[in-house]
Amino acid sequence: MPTYVYKCIPNEHVFEKKQKFSDAPLTECIVCGEEVRKVVNSVGIVFKGSGFYINDSKSKKSTTTPASNGKSESSSDSTTDTKADAKSDTKAEKKAEKKSEKKKKAVSAET
């Protein structure tokens, strides 16, 4: 259940109340009985999984190697990106296979 913060308008009492989403918001202060308003706070967000951090999207650092004519070439290794893509593709394929197997079992159980 979410916790809501309310503030009494005339006396500035501040209090918290755990309420269901379906509950009506409070209209009276629990301390003095005056009118209250719901206080809007920032929401804490948690990002889980890959792709949310800056180091998840970077490939390996580029390295410079000297060429025979004195100029330098830069090369980067993109195998990290392809490995990650291959892993996510494999996981997605396995999930799709499991779902189709469950559907087949459910259909065969119904008949």
C-alpha positions as CSV (number, residue, x, y, z in Angstrom):
1,M,0.0,0.0,0.0
2,P,1.3,3.4,-0.8
3,T,2.0,6.0,1.8
4,Y,0.6,9.5,1.2
5,V,1.8,12.7,2.8
6,Y,-0.8,15.3,3.8
7,K,-0.4,18.9,5.0
8,C,-2.8,20.8,7.0
9,I,-3.5,24.1,5.2
10,P,-4.0,26.6,8.1
11,N,-1.8,25.0,10.8
12,E,0.8,23.3,8.5
13,H,0.6,20.0,10.3
14,V,2.3,17.3,8.2
15,F,1.5,13.6,8.5
16,E,1.6,10.4,6.5
17,K,-1.2,7.9,5.9
18,K,-1.1,4.5,4.3
19,Q,-4.0,4.1,1.9
20,K,-5.2,1.9,-0.9
21,F,-5.3,3.3,-4.4
22,S,-9.1,2.9,-4.3
23,D,-9.4,4.9,-1.0
24,A,-10.6,8.5,-1.2
25,P,-8.0,11.1,-0.2
26,L,-8.3,12.6,3.3
27,T,-10.0,15.9,3.7
28,E,-9.5,16.6,7.4
29,C,-6.4,16.9,9.5
30,I,-5.9,14.1,12.0
31,V,-4.5,16.6,14.6
32,C,-6.9,19.6,14.4
33,G,-9.7,18.7,12.0
34,E,-8.9,21.5,9.5
35,E,-8.7,21.1,5.7
36,V,-5.7,19.1,4.3
37,R,-4.1,18.7,0.9
38,K,-2.1,15.8,-0.5
39,V,1.7,16.7,-0.8
40,V,3.3,15.5,-4.1
41,N,6.7,13.9,-3.5
42,S,9.3,12.6,-6.0
43,V,9.1,8.9,-6.7
44,G,12.0,6.5,-6.1
45,I,12.7,4.6,-9.2
46,V,14.9,1.5,-9.4
47,F,16.2,0.4,-12.8
48,K,16.9,-3.3,-13.1
49,G,18.4,-5.2,-15.9
50,S,21.0,-4.3,-18.5
51,G,21.0,-1.1,-20.5
52,F,20.5,1.4,-17.8
53,Y,24.1,2.2,-16.9
54,I,26.5,4.1,-19.1
55,N,29.0,1.1,-19.0
56,D,26.3,-1.2,-20.4
57,S,26.2,0.5,-23.8
58,K,29.9,1.2,-24.3
59,S,32.1,-1.1,-26.3
60,K,35.7,-1.7,-25.3
61,K,38.0,1.4,-25.5
62,S,39.5,2.0,-28.9
63,T,43.2,1.4,-29.2
64,T,45.6,3.1,-31.5
65,T,48.2,1.0,-33.4
66,P,51.0,2.6,-35.4
67,A,50.8,1.8,-39.1
68,S,53.9,1.3,-41.3
69,N,53.6,4.8,-42.9
70,G,53.8,6.6,-39.5
71,K,50.0,7.3,-39.3
72,S,48.0,5.7,-36.5
73,E,44.9,3.7,-37.1
74,S,42.1,3.4,-34.5
75,S,40.3,0.1,-34.1
76,S,37.6,-0.9,-31.7
77,D,36.5,-4.4,-30.7
78,S,32.8,-4.8,-31.2
79,T,32.7,-8.4,-30.1
80,T,31.3,-7.3,-26.7
81,D,28.2,-5.9,-28.4
82,T,27.6,-8.9,-30.5
83,K,28.0,-11.3,-27.6
84,A,25.4,-9.3,-25.6
85,D,23.0,-9.3,-28.6
86,A,23.5,-13.0,-29.1
87,K,22.7,-13.7,-25.4
88,S,19.6,-11.6,-25.4
89,D,18.4,-13.2,-28.6
90,T,19.0,-16.7,-27.1
91,K,17.1,-15.7,-24.0
92,A,14.2,-14.3,-26.0
93,E,14.0,-17.5,-28.1
94,K,14.0,-19.7,-25.0
95,K,11.2,-17.7,-23.5
96,A,9.1,-17.9,-26.7
97,E,9.7,-21.7,-26.8
98,K,8.5,-22.0,-23.2
99,K,5.4,-20.0,-23.8
100,S,4.5,-22.0,-26.9
101,E,5.0,-25.3,-24.9
102,K,2.8,-24.0,-22.1
103,K,0.1,-23.1,-24.6
104,K,0.3,-26.5,-26.2
105,K,0.0,-28.2,-22.8
106,A,-3.0,-26.0,-21.9
107,V,-4.8,-26.8,-25.1
108,S,-4.2,-30.5,-24.8
109,A,-5.4,-30.5,-21.2
110,E,-8.6,-28.8,-22.3
111,T,-9.4,-31.5,-24.9
